[in-house]
């Protein structure tokens, strides 16, 4: 029932609908103590918050602890793609372009390519990225959504109808579909943004085709900007941001969603659309947008960005649910796995500072850095943590995108543009290994009822 239909209900029907809402709330409420009584791993996490093992993968390893004297202790976080340390990989890209494309090859095929393999891969990828004029007109331009993730999901599902073999889940066909999506999702995202702004606000509609000589990061910038121009550092920073978001193990919500849906035997477009639906959530891919909203709120309530006492006082109010969204969270702080440091944040922060210097935004960068350190102290104190808490990659990603001139509507789609490489690798891994359908159990804790004991059924 949409909002307009709700408003058109008369008073009596509204009251009846409120009754249904109350029934739903009462019926759906479960005694929270039962999770402990039956040892249910809520959210597939144990009592320490660690993810329950549900599968095996060779694609990525997220490391946050080390063994000392037979015990696991927190350590600086490390992320590995197919066994390679991501921070070391990024160092090797300092004077090179196409970092994201090479990482995509690595995630899909397990090893870094030689020059001939990479050239061939780029030729195949660029040949699959274009969208037909009919698709742009009939799908992207019609009924654009303010939330680009919804449009992205709809467009991915519609690509099923443009595929001659949409339901073929053989490895050659799924690989072909995956490469097409890796190439097309950036175009769909940027074009969808332009279409929405054109139809909603009457802005000029400029649709640029990708330049086959440019990297994916460069093409995003040239397709997005009115003049199509960008600096070398801007393209480098976006390229690295895509690398850092490309994959994070099989347990993150959107990738696990892809495993679950893939295990049912469904088609590639449905599996990717499900992952996009997961990534849209503010607890997952939408977190960087919450960080930006939080920083705007902080600026509105303090008078000096360099005054640590003002910052500390306001952050305490956020933690105490007295202000901002009253959720009691400092967004961008803490991670389900990392404690000492998030390696993605460590890398992105360095590039954020370089970009801030080029953009004359270094004081803004220093403000972020100040908030990060004060927030880490406050969260640890309030939660009485005996282990450190670190900023995660979302803390700086929104700031980076803002400096790049990427609109907030595209923050989460940029995440999807990157993570489609990881989703594709995991989908192929699931299919290659012919796993069973993923079907965890839920324990019934309701009461068995006898229909014939019910009263007042004669109506």
C-alpha positions as a Markdown table, in Angstrom:
| # | Residue | x | y | z |
|---|---|---|---|---|
| 1 | Unk | 0.0 | 0.0 | 0.0 |
| 2 | Unk | 1.6 | 3.3 | -1.1 |
| 3 | Unk | 1.6 | 6.5 | 0.9 |
| 4 | Unk | -1.1 | 8.1 | -1.4 |
| 5 | Unk | -3.4 | 5.1 | -0.8 |
| 6 | Unk | -2.8 | 5.4 | 2.9 |
| 7 | Unk | -3.7 | 9.1 | 2.9 |
| 8 | Unk | -6.9 | 8.3 | 1.0 |
| 9 | Unk | -8.1 | 5.8 | 3.6 |
| 10 | Unk | -10.9 | 7.2 | 5.7 |
| 11 | Unk | -10.5 | 7.4 | 9.5 |
| 12 | Unk | -12.2 | 4.1 | 10.2 |
| 13 | Unk | -9.9 | 2.2 | 7.7 |
| 14 | Unk | -6.8 | 3.9 | 9.1 |
| 15 | Unk | -7.8 | 2.8 | 12.6 |
| 16 | Unk | -8.3 | -0.8 | 11.3 |
| 17 | Unk | -4.9 | -0.6 | 9.6 |
| 18 | Unk | -3.3 | 0.5 | 12.9 |
| 19 | Unk | -4.8 | -2.6 | 14.5 |
| 20 | Unk | -3.1 | -4.8 | 11.9 |
| 21 | Unk | 0.2 | -3.0 | 12.6 |
| 22 | Unk | -0.2 | -3.8 | 16.3 |
| 23 | Unk | -1.1 | -7.4 | 15.6 |
| 24 | Unk | 2.1 | -7.6 | 13.5 |
| 25 | Unk | 4.3 | -6.1 | 16.2 |
| 26 | Unk | 2.9 | -8.4 | 18.9 |
| 27 | Unk | 3.0 | -11.5 | 16.7 |
| 28 | Unk | 6.5 | -10.9 | 15.5 |
| 29 | Unk | 8.1 | -10.2 | 18.9 |
| 30 | Unk | 10.4 | -13.0 | 20.2 |
| 31 | Unk | 11.7 | -13.3 | 23.7 |
| 32 | Unk | 15.3 | -12.2 | 23.3 |
| 33 | Unk | 16.5 | -14.5 | 26.1 |
| 34 | Unk | 15.7 | -17.5 | 24.0 |
| 35 | Unk | 18.6 | -16.8 | 21.7 |
| 36 | Unk | 20.9 | -17.5 | 24.6 |
| 37 | Unk | 18.9 | -20.4 | 25.9 |
| 38 | Unk | 19.0 | -22.2 | 22.6 |
| 39 | Unk | 22.5 | -21.0 | 21.8 |
| 40 | Unk | 21.3 | -19.5 | 18.5 |
| 41 | Unk | 24.0 | -17.6 | 16.6 |
| 42 | Unk | 22.0 | -14.5 | 15.9 |
| 43 | Unk | 23.2 | -12.8 | 12.8 |
| 44 | Unk | 25.4 | -15.9 | 12.2 |
| 45 | Unk | 27.7 | -14.5 | 14.9 |
| 46 | Unk | 29.0 | -16.1 | 18.1 |
| 47 | Unk | 28.8 | -14.5 | 21.6 |
| 48 | Unk | 32.0 | -12.5 | 20.8 |
| 49 | Unk | 30.6 | -11.1 | 17.6 |
| 50 | Unk | 32.7 | -13.3 | 15.4 |
| 51 | Unk | 31.1 | -14.7 | 12.2 |
| 52 | Unk | 30.1 | -18.4 | 12.3 |
| 53 | Unk | 31.9 | -20.4 | 9.6 |
| 54 | Unk | 29.4 | -21.2 | 6.8 |
| 55 | Unk | 31.8 | -22.0 | 3.9 |
| 56 | Unk | 35.3 | -22.0 | 2.4 |
| 57 | Unk | 36.9 | -19.6 | 0.0 |
| 58 | Unk | 40.2 | -18.8 | -1.6 |
| 59 | Unk | 39.2 | -15.4 | -2.9 |
| 60 | Unk | 39.9 | -13.1 | 0.1 |
| 61 | Unk | 41.2 | -13.3 | 3.6 |
| 62 | Unk | 40.4 | -10.8 | 6.3 |
| 63 | Unk | 43.0 | -11.0 | 9.1 |
| 64 | Unk | 42.6 | -9.1 | 12.4 |
| 65 | Unk | 44.3 | -11.4 | 14.9 |
| 66 | Unk | 47.5 | -13.3 | 15.4 |
| 67 | Unk | 48.6 | -16.2 | 17.6 |
| 68 | Unk | 50.8 | -15.4 | 20.6 |
| 69 | Unk | 51.6 | -18.1 | 23.2 |
| 70 | Unk | 48.7 | -20.2 | 21.8 |
| 71 | Unk | 46.1 | -17.4 | 22.1 |
| 72 | Unk | 44.5 | -15.1 | 19.5 |
| 73 | Unk | 45.2 | -11.4 | 20.1 |
| 74 | Unk | 44.2 | -8.4 | 18.0 |
| 75 | Unk | 46.7 | -7.1 | 15.4 |
| 76 | Unk | 46.9 | -4.6 | 12.7 |
| 77 | Unk | 44.4 | -5.6 | 10.1 |
| 78 | Unk | 45.5 | -7.1 | 6.8 |
| 79 | Unk | 43.4 | -7.9 | 3.7 |
| 80 | Unk | 44.5 | -10.4 | 1.1 |
| 81 | Unk | 43.1 | -10.9 | -2.4 |
| 82 | Unk | 43.8 | -14.4 | -3.7 |
| 83 | Unk | 46.7 | -14.6 | -1.2 |
| 84 | Unk | 48.3 | -11.2 | -2.1 |
| 85 | Unk | 48.5 | -8.4 | 0.5 |
| 86 | Unk | 46.3 | -5.6 | -0.8 |
| 87 | Unk | 48.4 | -2.9 | 0.7 |
| 88 | Unk | 51.5 | -4.3 | -1.1 |
| 89 | Unk | 49.5 | -4.6 | -4.4 |
| 90 | Unk | 48.4 | -0.9 | -4.1 |
| 91 | Unk | 52.1 | 0.2 | -3.7 |
| 92 | Unk | 52.8 | -1.5 | -7.0 |
| 93 | Unk | 50.2 | 0.6 | -8.7 |
| 94 | Unk | 51.7 | 4.0 | -7.7 |
| 95 | Unk | 52.8 | 4.8 | -11.3 |
| 96 | Unk | 50.3 | 2.6 | -13.1 |
| 97 | Unk | 46.7 | 2.9 | -14.3 |
| 98 | Unk | 44.0 | 0.2 | -14.6 |
| 99 | Unk | 44.6 | -1.0 | -11.0 |
| 100 | Unk | 40.9 | -2.0 | -10.5 |
| 101 | Unk | 40.8 | -4.0 | -13.8 |
| 102 | Unk | 43.9 | -5.9 | -12.8 |
| 103 | Unk | 42.5 | -6.7 | -9.4 |
| 104 | Unk | 39.3 | -7.9 | -11.1 |
| 105 | Unk | 41.4 | -10.3 | -13.1 |
| 106 | Unk | 43.1 | -11.5 | -9.9 |
| 107 | Unk | 39.8 | -12.0 | -8.1 |
| 108 | Unk | 38.3 | -14.0 | -11.0 |
| 109 | Unk | 41.2 | -16.1 | -12.0 |
| 110 | Unk | 43.4 | -16.4 | -8.9 |
| 111 | Unk | 46.7 | -15.0 | -10.2 |
| 112 | Unk | 47.9 | -11.6 | -11.5 |
| 113 | Unk | 48.1 | -11.5 | -15.3 |
| 114 | Unk | 51.1 | -11.1 | -17.5 |
| 115 | Unk | 51.0 | -8.3 | -20.0 |
| 116 | Unk | 49.5 | -10.4 | -22.8 |
| 117 | Unk | 46.8 | -11.9 | -20.6 |
| 118 | Unk | 45.9 | -8.4 | -19.3 |
| 119 | Unk | 45.7 | -6.8 | -22.7 |
| 120 | Unk | 43.4 | -9.6 | -23.9 |
| 121 | Unk | 41.3 | -9.3 | -20.7 |
| 122 | Unk | 40.9 | -5.5 | -21.3 |
| 123 | Unk | 39.9 | -6.1 | -24.9 |
| 124 | Unk | 37.2 | -8.5 | -23.8 |
| 125 | Unk | 36.0 | -6.3 | -21.0 |
| 126 | Unk | 35.7 | -3.1 | -23.0 |
| 127 | Unk | 33.9 | -5.0 | -25.8 |
| 128 | Unk | 31.2 | -6.0 | -23.4 |
| 129 | Unk | 30.6 | -2.7 | -21.5 |
| 130 | Unk | 28.5 | -0.7 | -24.0 |
| 131 | Unk | 24.8 | -0.3 | -23.6 |
| 132 | Unk | 22.4 | 0.0 | -26.6 |
| 133 | Unk | 20.5 | 3.2 | -27.2 |
| 134 | Unk | 17.3 | 1.2 | -26.9 |
| 135 | Unk | 18.3 | 0.1 | -23.4 |
| 136 | Unk | 19.2 | 3.6 | -22.3 |
| 137 | Unk | 15.9 | 5.0 | -23.7 |
| 138 | Unk | 13.5 | 2.2 | -22.7 |
| 139 | Unk | 15.0 | 1.1 | -19.3 |
| 140 | Unk | 17.3 | 3.8 | -17.8 |
| 141 | Unk | 15.3 | 6.9 | -18.9 |
| 142 | Unk | 11.9 | 5.6 | -17.9 |
| 143 | Unk | 10.8 | 6.0 | -14.3 |
| 144 | Unk | 14.2 | 6.9 | -12.8 |
| 145 | Unk | 14.5 | 6.6 | -9.1 |
| 146 | Unk | 15.9 | 9.1 | -6.6 |
| 147 | Unk | 17.8 | 6.1 | -5.1 |
| 148 | Unk | 20.1 | 5.0 | -7.9 |
| 149 | Unk | 20.5 | 1.5 | -6.2 |
| 150 | Unk | 16.9 | 0.8 | -7.0 |
| 151 | Unk | 17.4 | 1.8 | -10.6 |
| 152 | Unk | 20.6 | -0.3 | -10.8 |
| 153 | Unk | 18.7 | -3.3 | -9.4 |
| 154 | Unk | 15.9 | -2.9 | -12.0 |
| 155 | Unk | 18.3 | -2.4 | -14.9 |
| 156 | Unk | 20.3 | -5.5 | -13.9 |
| 157 | Unk | 17.2 | -7.6 | -13.8 |
| 158 | Unk | 16.0 | -6.2 | -17.1 |
| 159 | Unk | 19.4 | -7.2 | -18.7 |
| 160 | Unk | 18.0 | -10.8 | -18.3 |
| 161 | Unk | 15.6 | -10.0 | -21.2 |
| 162 | Unk | 18.5 | -8.9 | -23.4 |
| 163 | Unk | 20.4 | -12.1 | -22.9 |
| 164 | Unk | 20.0 | -15.1 | -25.3 |
| 165 | Unk | 21.0 | -17.6 | -22.6 |
| 166 | Unk | 20.0 | -15.9 | -19.3 |
| 167 | Unk | 19.4 | -19.1 | -17.4 |
| 168 | Unk | 22.5 | -21.0 | -18.5 |
| 169 | Unk | 24.6 | -21.4 | -15.3 |
| 170 | Unk | 27.5 | -23.1 | -17.0 |
| 171 | Unk | 30.9 | -21.5 | -16.1 |
| 172 | Unk | 31.6 | -20.1 | -19.6 |
| 173 | Unk | 28.2 | -18.4 | -19.7 |
| 174 | Unk | 28.3 | -17.1 | -16.2 |
| 175 | Unk | 31.8 | -15.7 | -16.8 |
| 176 | Unk | 30.5 | -14.0 | -19.9 |
| 177 | Unk | 27.6 | -12.5 | -18.0 |
| 178 | Unk | 29.8 | -11.5 | -15.1 |
| 179 | Unk | 32.2 | -9.6 | -17.4 |
| 180 | Unk | 29.3 | -7.9 | -19.0 |
| 181 | Unk | 27.9 | -6.7 | -15.7 |
| 182 | Unk | 31.4 | -5.5 | -14.5 |
| 183 | Unk | 31.6 | -3.4 | -17.7 |
| 184 | Unk | 28.0 | -2.2 | -17.8 |
| 185 | Unk | 27.2 | -1.4 | -14.2 |
| 186 | Unk | 29.4 | 1.8 | -14.2 |
| 187 | Unk | 27.5 | 3.1 | -17.2 |
| 188 | Unk | 24.1 | 2.2 | -15.8 |
| 189 | Unk | 24.9 | 4.0 | -12.5 |
| 190 | Unk | 26.2 | 7.2 | -14.1 |
| 191 | Unk | 23.5 | 7.3 | -16.8 |
| 192 | Unk | 20.8 | 6.7 | -14.2 |
| 193 | Unk | 22.0 | 9.6 | -12.2 |
| 194 | Unk | 22.0 | 11.9 | -15.2 |
| 195 | Unk | 18.5 | 10.7 | -16.2 |
| 196 | Unk | 17.1 | 11.3 | -12.7 |
| 197 | Unk | 18.6 | 14.8 | -12.5 |
| 198 | Unk | 17.3 | 15.6 | -16.1 |
| 199 | Unk | 13.8 | 14.4 | -15.4 |
| 200 | Unk | 13.5 | 15.6 | -11.8 |
| 201 | Unk | 15.3 | 18.9 | -12.0 |
| 202 | Unk | 15.4 | 19.7 | -15.7 |
| 203 | Unk | 19.2 | 19.6 | -15.9 |
| 204 | Unk | 20.9 | 19.2 | -19.3 |
| 205 | Unk | 21.2 | 15.5 | -20.2 |
| 206 | Unk | 24.7 | 14.6 | -21.3 |
| 207 | Unk | 25.3 | 10.9 | -22.0 |
| 208 | Unk | 28.9 | 10.1 | -22.9 |
| 209 | Unk | 30.1 | 6.7 | -24.1 |
| 210 | Unk | 33.1 | 5.2 | -22.4 |
| 211 | Unk | 36.5 | 5.9 | -23.9 |
| 212 | Unk | 38.2 | 2.5 | -24.6 |
| 213 | Unk | 41.6 | 3.9 | -23.9 |
| 214 | Unk | 40.6 | 5.0 | -20.4 |
| 215 | Unk | 40.5 | 3.0 | -17.2 |
| 216 | Unk | 37.1 | 2.3 | -15.5 |
| 217 | Unk | 37.9 | 5.0 | -12.9 |
| 218 | Unk | 38.8 | 7.5 | -15.6 |
| 219 | Unk | 35.6 | 6.7 | -17.5 |
| 220 | Unk | 33.4 | 7.2 | -14.5 |
| 221 | Unk | 34.9 | 10.7 | -14.0 |
| 222 | Unk | 34.7 | 11.7 | -17.7 |
| 223 | Unk | 31.1 | 10.3 | -18.0 |
| 224 | Unk | 30.0 | 12.0 | -14.8 |
| 225 | Unk | 31.5 | 15.5 | -15.3 |
| 226 | Unk | 30.0 | 18.1 | -17.6 |
| 227 | Unk | 33.4 | 18.9 | -19.1 |
| 228 | Unk | 34.6 | 15.3 | -18.9 |
| 229 | Unk | 37.9 | 16.5 | -17.4 |
| 230 | Unk | 39.9 | 15.2 | -14.4 |
| 231 | Unk | 43.3 | 15.2 | -13.0 |
| 232 | Unk | 45.7 | 12.3 | -12.8 |
| 233 | Unk | 45.5 | 12.2 | -9.0 |
| 234 | Unk | 41.7 | 12.2 | -9.1 |
| 235 | Unk | 41.7 | 9.2 | -11.4 |
| 236 | Unk | 44.3 | 7.5 | -9.2 |
| 237 | Unk | 42.4 | 8.0 | -6.0 |
| 238 | Unk | 39.1 | 6.7 | -7.5 |
| 239 | Unk | 41.0 | 3.7 | -9.0 |
| 240 | Unk | 42.4 | 2.8 | -5.6 |
| 241 | Unk | 39.1 | 3.3 | -3.9 |
| 242 | Unk | 37.6 | 0.8 | -6.3 |
| 243 | Unk | 40.4 | -1.7 | -5.5 |
| 244 | Unk | 39.8 | -1.3 | -1.8 |
| 245 | Unk | 36.0 | -2.0 | -2.1 |
| 246 | Unk | 36.2 | -4.8 | -4.6 |
| 247 | Unk | 36.2 | -7.7 | -2.2 |
| 248 | Unk | 36.1 | -8.4 | 1.5 |
| 249 | Unk | 35.6 | -12.1 | 2.0 |
| 250 | Unk | 32.5 | -14.3 | 1.7 |
| 251 | Unk | 30.9 | -13.3 | 5.0 |
| 252 | Unk | 29.9 | -9.7 | 4.2 |
| 253 | Unk | 26.2 | -9.4 | 3.8 |
| 254 | Unk | 26.0 | -8.8 | 0.1 |
| 255 | Unk | 28.5 | -11.4 | -0.9 |
| 256 | Unk | 26.9 | -14.0 | 1.4 |
| 257 | Unk | 23.6 | -13.1 | -0.2 |
| 258 | Unk | 25.2 | -13.9 | -3.5 |
| 259 | Unk | 26.4 | -17.3 | -2.3 |
| 260 | Unk | 22.9 | -18.1 | -0.8 |
| 261 | Unk | 21.0 | -17.1 | -4.0 |
| 262 | Unk | 23.6 | -18.7 | -6.3 |
| 263 | Unk | 23.3 | -22.0 | -4.3 |
| 264 | Unk | 19.6 | -22.2 | -5.4 |
| 265 | Unk | 20.6 | -22.5 | -9.0 |
| 266 | Unk | 19.2 | -19.2 | -10.1 |
| 267 | Unk | 20.4 | -16.9 | -12.9 |
| 268 | Unk | 23.3 | -14.4 | -12.7 |
| 269 | Unk | 21.1 | -11.3 | -13.0 |
| 270 | Unk | 18.9 | -12.4 | -10.1 |
| 271 | Unk | 21.9 | -13.2 | -7.9 |
| 272 | Unk | 23.5 | -9.8 | -8.6 |
| 273 | Unk | 20.2 | -8.0 | -8.1 |
| 274 | Unk | 19.9 | -9.7 | -4.7 |
| 275 | Unk | 23.4 | -8.5 | -3.8 |
| 276 | Unk | 22.6 | -4.9 | -4.8 |
| 277 | Unk | 19.5 | -5.1 | -2.6 |
| 278 | Unk | 21.7 | -6.1 | 0.3 |
| 279 | Unk | 24.4 | -3.4 | -0.4 |
| 280 | Unk | 21.7 | -0.7 | -0.4 |
| 281 | Unk | 21.1 | -1.1 | 3.3 |
| 282 | Unk | 22.6 | 1.6 | 5.6 |
| 283 | Unk | 24.2 | -1.1 | 7.7 |
| 284 | Unk | 26.3 | -2.2 | 4.7 |
| 285 | Unk | 27.0 | -0.1 | 1.6 |
| 286 | Unk | 25.1 | 2.9 | 2.7 |
| 287 | Unk | 27.3 | 3.6 | 5.7 |
| 288 | Unk | 29.6 | 6.1 | 4.0 |
| 289 | Unk | 26.6 | 8.3 | 3.3 |
| 290 | Unk | 25.7 | 8.2 | 7.0 |
| 291 | Unk | 29.2 | 9.4 | 7.8 |
| 292 | Unk | 28.8 | 12.4 | 5.6 |
| 293 | Unk | 25.5 | 13.3 | 7.1 |
| 294 | Unk | 27.0 | 13.0 | 10.6 |
| 295 | Unk | 29.9 | 15.3 | 9.7 |
| 296 | Unk | 27.4 | 17.9 | 8.4 |
| 297 | Unk | 25.5 | 17.7 | 11.6 |
| 298 | Unk | 28.7 | 18.1 | 13.7 |
| 299 | Unk | 29.7 | 21.2 | 11.7 |
| 300 | Unk | 26.3 | 22.7 | 12.3 |
| 301 | Unk | 26.6 | 22.3 | 16.1 |
| 302 | Unk | 30.2 | 23.4 | 16.8 |
| 303 | Unk | 31.8 | 26.8 | 16.1 |
| 304 | Unk | 35.5 | 25.7 | 15.7 |
| 305 | Unk | 36.6 | 22.6 | 13.8 |
| 306 | Unk | 39.9 | 22.8 | 15.6 |
| 307 | Unk | 38.5 | 22.9 | 19.1 |
| 308 | Unk | 38.8 | 19.3 | 20.5 |
| 309 | Unk | 36.7 | 20.0 | 23.6 |
| 310 | Unk | 33.8 | 21.1 | 21.4 |
| 311 | Unk | 34.2 | 18.1 | 19.2 |
| 312 | Unk | 34.4 | 15.7 | 22.2 |
| 313 | Unk | 31.4 | 17.3 | 23.9 |
| 314 | Unk | 29.2 | 16.9 | 20.8 |
| 315 | Unk | 30.4 | 13.4 | 20.0 |
| 316 | Unk | 29.4 | 12.4 | 23.6 |
| 317 | Unk | 25.9 | 13.7 | 22.8 |
| 318 | Unk | 25.8 | 11.5 | 19.7 |
| 319 | Unk | 26.9 | 8.5 | 21.6 |
| 320 | Unk | 24.3 | 9.2 | 24.3 |
| 321 | Unk | 21.5 | 9.3 | 21.7 |
| 322 | Unk | 20.8 | 13.0 | 22.4 |
| 323 | Unk | 21.4 | 14.3 | 18.9 |
| 324 | Unk | 21.9 | 13.6 | 15.2 |
| 325 | Unk | 19.8 | 10.5 | 14.4 |
| 326 | Unk | 19.7 | 9.4 | 18.1 |
| 327 | Unk | 21.0 | 5.9 | 17.2 |
| 328 | Unk | 24.0 | 6.3 | 19.6 |
| 329 | Unk | 26.5 | 5.5 | 16.8 |
| 330 | Unk | 29.5 | 7.4 | 15.6 |
| 331 | Unk | 29.4 | 6.2 | 12.0 |
| 332 | Unk | 32.6 | 5.0 | 10.4 |
| 333 | Unk | 34.0 | 3.8 | 13.7 |
| 334 | Unk | 34.4 | 0.1 | 14.5 |
| 335 | Unk | 34.2 | -3.0 | 12.4 |
| 336 | Unk | 32.9 | -6.5 | 12.8 |
| 337 | Unk | 36.4 | -8.0 | 12.3 |
| 338 | Unk | 39.1 | -5.4 | 12.5 |
| 339 | Unk | 40.0 | -3.9 | 15.9 |
| 340 | Unk | 43.6 | -2.4 | 15.7 |
| 341 | Unk | 43.1 | -1.0 | 12.2 |
| 342 | Unk | 41.1 | -1.5 | 8.9 |
| 343 | Unk | 43.8 | -1.8 | 6.2 |
| 344 | Unk | 41.4 | -0.3 | 3.7 |
| 345 | Unk | 41.0 | 2.8 | 5.8 |
| 346 | Unk | 44.7 | 3.1 | 6.4 |
| 347 | Unk | 45.3 | 3.2 | 2.6 |
| 348 | Unk | 42.4 | 5.4 | 1.7 |
| 349 | Unk | 43.2 | 7.9 | 4.4 |
| 350 | Unk | 46.7 | 8.5 | 2.9 |
| 351 | Unk | 45.2 | 9.0 | -0.6 |
| 352 | Unk | 42.5 | 11.3 | 1.0 |
| 353 | Unk | 45.2 | 13.5 | 2.4 |
| 354 | Unk | 47.0 | 13.7 | -1.0 |
| 355 | Unk | 43.7 | 14.6 | -2.7 |
| 356 | Unk | 42.9 | 17.1 | 0.0 |
| 357 | Unk | 46.1 | 18.9 | -0.6 |
| 358 | Unk | 45.5 | 19.1 | -4.3 |
| 359 | Unk | 41.9 | 20.4 | -3.6 |
| 360 | Unk | 43.0 | 22.9 | -0.9 |
| 361 | Unk | 40.9 | 20.8 | 1.6 |
| 362 | Unk | 43.6 | 19.9 | 4.0 |
| 363 | Unk | 41.9 | 21.7 | 7.0 |
| 364 | Unk | 38.8 | 19.5 | 6.3 |
| 365 | Unk | 41.0 | 16.4 | 6.2 |
| 366 | Unk | 42.5 | 17.5 | 9.6 |
| 367 | Unk | 39.0 | 17.8 | 10.9 |
| 368 | Unk | 38.2 | 14.2 | 9.9 |
| 369 | Unk | 41.4 | 13.0 | 11.5 |
| 370 | Unk | 40.6 | 14.9 | 14.7 |
| 371 | Unk | 37.1 | 13.4 | 14.9 |
| 372 | Unk | 38.5 | 9.9 | 14.2 |
| 373 | Unk | 41.0 | 10.0 | 17.1 |
| 374 | Unk | 38.5 | 11.5 | 19.6 |
| 375 | Unk | 35.7 | 9.2 | 18.6 |
| 376 | Unk | 38.0 | 6.1 | 19.1 |
| 377 | Unk | 38.7 | 7.2 | 22.6 |
| 378 | Unk | 35.1 | 8.0 | 23.5 |
| 379 | Unk | 33.6 | 4.8 | 22.0 |
| 380 | Unk | 36.2 | 2.6 | 23.9 |
| 381 | Unk | 35.4 | 4.5 | 27.1 |
| 382 | Unk | 31.6 | 4.3 | 26.8 |
| 383 | Unk | 31.6 | 0.6 | 25.9 |
| 384 | Unk | 34.3 | -0.2 | 28.4 |
| 385 | Unk | 36.3 | -1.9 | 25.7 |
| 386 | Unk | 39.5 | -3.6 | 26.6 |
| 387 | Unk | 40.5 | -3.7 | 23.0 |
| 388 | Unk | 41.0 | -0.7 | 20.6 |
| 389 | Unk | 38.4 | 0.5 | 18.2 |
| 390 | Unk | 39.4 | 1.7 | 14.7 |
| 391 | Unk | 37.9 | 3.7 | 11.9 |
| 392 | Unk | 36.6 | 1.6 | 9.0 |
| 393 | Unk | 36.9 | 2.4 | 5.3 |
| 394 | Unk | 33.5 | 4.2 | 5.3 |
| 395 | Unk | 35.0 | 6.9 | 7.5 |
| 396 | Unk | 37.0 | 8.5 | 4.7 |
| 397 | Unk | 35.3 | 7.1 | 1.5 |
| 398 | Unk | 32.5 | 9.6 | 1.5 |
| 399 | Unk | 35.0 | 12.5 | 2.0 |
| 400 | Unk | 37.0 | 11.2 | -0.9 |
| 401 | Unk | 34.0 | 10.9 | -3.2 |
| 402 | Unk | 32.9 | 14.4 | -2.2 |
| 403 | Unk | 36.3 | 15.8 | -3.1 |
| 404 | Unk | 36.0 | 14.0 | -6.4 |
| 405 | Unk | 32.7 | 15.7 | -7.1 |
| 406 | Unk | 30.8 | 12.5 | -7.0 |
| 407 | Unk | 27.2 | 13.2 | -5.9 |
| 408 | Unk | 25.9 | 11.5 | -2.8 |
| 409 | Unk | 23.3 | 9.7 | -4.9 |
| 410 | Unk | 26.3 | 7.7 | -6.4 |
| 411 | Unk | 28.1 | 6.8 | -3.2 |
| 412 | Unk | 26.6 | 3.4 | -2.8 |
| 413 | Unk | 26.5 | 2.7 | -6.6 |
| 414 | Unk | 30.2 | 3.3 | -6.7 |
| 415 | Unk | 30.5 | 0.6 | -4.0 |
| 416 | Unk | 28.5 | -1.7 | -6.2 |
| 417 | Unk | 30.6 | -0.9 | -9.3 |
| 418 | Unk | 33.6 | -2.1 | -7.3 |
| 419 | Unk | 32.1 | -5.0 | -5.4 |
| 420 | Unk | 30.6 | -6.6 | -8.6 |
| 421 | Unk | 34.1 | -8.0 | -9.1 |
| 422 | Unk | 34.0 | -9.8 | -5.7 |
| 423 | Unk | 30.4 | -10.9 | -6.2 |
| 424 | Unk | 31.3 | -12.4 | -9.6 |
| 425 | Unk | 34.3 | -14.3 | -8.2 |
| 426 | Unk | 32.2 | -15.7 | -5.3 |
| 427 | Unk | 29.4 | -16.7 | -7.6 |
| 428 | Unk | 31.8 | -18.6 | -9.9 |
| 429 | Unk | 33.5 | -20.2 | -6.9 |
| 430 | Unk | 30.1 | -21.4 | -5.6 |
| 431 | Unk | 29.2 | -22.8 | -9.0 |
| 432 | Unk | 32.6 | -24.4 | -9.7 |
| 433 | Unk | 32.4 | -26.3 | -6.3 |
| 434 | Unk | 28.8 | -27.4 | -6.8 |
| 435 | Unk | 27.9 | -26.6 | -3.2 |
| 436 | Unk | 24.6 | -27.7 | -1.7 |
| 437 | Unk | 21.8 | -25.2 | -1.4 |
| 438 | Unk | 22.5 | -23.0 | 1.6 |
| 439 | Unk | 19.7 | -23.6 | 4.1 |
| 440 | Unk | 20.4 | -22.6 | 7.8 |
| 441 | Unk | 17.8 | -23.6 | 10.4 |
| 442 | Unk | 15.5 | -21.4 | 12.5 |
| 443 | Unk | 14.2 | -22.9 | 15.7 |
| 444 | Unk | 10.4 | -22.7 | 16.2 |
| 445 | Unk | 9.7 | -21.1 | 19.7 |
| 446 | Unk | 6.0 | -20.5 | 19.2 |
| 447 | Unk | 3.2 | -22.5 | 20.6 |
| 448 | Unk | 1.4 | -25.3 | 18.7 |
| 449 | Unk | -2.3 | -24.5 | 18.6 |
| 450 | Unk | -5.4 | -26.6 | 18.0 |
| 451 | Unk | -7.8 | -25.2 | 15.4 |
| 452 | Unk | -10.9 | -26.8 | 17.0 |
| 453 | Unk | -10.2 | -25.2 | 20.4 |
| 454 | Unk | -10.6 | -21.7 | 18.9 |
| 455 | Unk | -13.7 | -19.8 | 19.9 |
| 456 | Unk | -15.8 | -17.4 | 18.0 |
| 457 | Unk | -15.4 | -19.0 | 14.6 |
| 458 | Unk | -19.1 | -19.0 | 13.6 |
| 459 | Unk | -19.1 | -15.9 | 11.4 |
